[in-house]
Amino acid sequence: MFALGLQTSLKSVLAYVLFGTFIGIGALAHDTHFSLGWALISSALIWAGPAQVILMTSLHSGATVIQAAIAVTLTAIRLMPMVVSLLPMMRTPNTRFYHLILPAHFTAVTFWVEGFRLFPQIPRERRILFGNGMGTGFVIICLIATALGYQMAAKFPPLLGAAVLALTPLTFLYSTALNAKQTADKVALVLGIALYPVVATFKTGVDILISGVLAGTIAYGVHVWRRKRR
């Protein structure tokens, strides 16, 4: 089942998105004067493009390690709802806490989208093994792309680098829109997009978090109101 998960990750269309994104990460690591080894460790342990961009740019601009760590931790908050919603799909009565550590680490945008799509087709008792295989495959792809982007950095146009870093959030937005079946999902998505430019004008530093919480809260209220009317 681990091999099946590994094979699935290599066939996923999101693997191409990851590959393009982490080419940009590798190029950024080169341009901000981090070593290739450091960049590879960052891709394996942080495993989140936006967080790596924040880490590299903050350290490069003179921020302390503590300041950079706090900034990266704050960006990771956005992944918590994904972990909370996905891990219950993998648990069984016999699942131990340590069985879920690796799947929790792998749970980022790509793993979450593919997990929700594929786990219902996998027997529950085999989902952790399948998920570990899929997550391992995604990380391997990212490591290869990071190394390639690092070597290509000298010939990498800045505009193209910015474009590939935008692939993951754009793909996540598209996948979320496709999977939005209930009214509450659609309301949350539309409101989140609409509220973000407004919230961003206040320059809070956590614009996405605030707009997401507001949109989700309003969407939940709409869901409760519609259910009471039935």
Secondary structure as GFF3:
##gff-version 3
##sequence-region A 1 230
A	DSSP	alpha_helix	2	11	.	.	.	ID=ss1
A	DSSP	alpha_helix	13	31	.	.	.	ID=ss2
A	DSSP	alpha_helix	36	45	.	.	.	ID=ss3
A	DSSP	alpha_helix	49	60	.	.	.	ID=ss4
A	DSSP	alpha_helix	65	76	.	.	.	ID=ss5
A	DSSP	three_ten_helix	77	79	.	.	.	ID=ss6
A	DSSP	alpha_helix	80	86	.	.	.	ID=ss7
A	DSSP	three_ten_helix	87	89	.	.	.	ID=ss8
A	DSSP	three_ten_helix	97	100	.	.	.	ID=ss9
A	DSSP	alpha_helix	101	106	.	.	.	ID=ss10
A	DSSP	alpha_helix	109	118	.	.	.	ID=ss11
A	DSSP	three_ten_helix	119	121	.	.	.	ID=ss12
A	DSSP	three_ten_helix	124	126	.	.	.	ID=ss13
A	DSSP	alpha_helix	127	152	.	.	.	ID=ss14
A	DSSP	three_ten_helix	153	155	.	.	.	ID=ss15
A	DSSP	alpha_helix	158	165	.	.	.	ID=ss16
A	DSSP	alpha_helix	167	179	.	.	.	ID=ss17
A	DSSP	alpha_helix	183	200	.	.	.	ID=ss18
A	DSSP	alpha_helix	207	229	.	.	.	ID=ss19
###
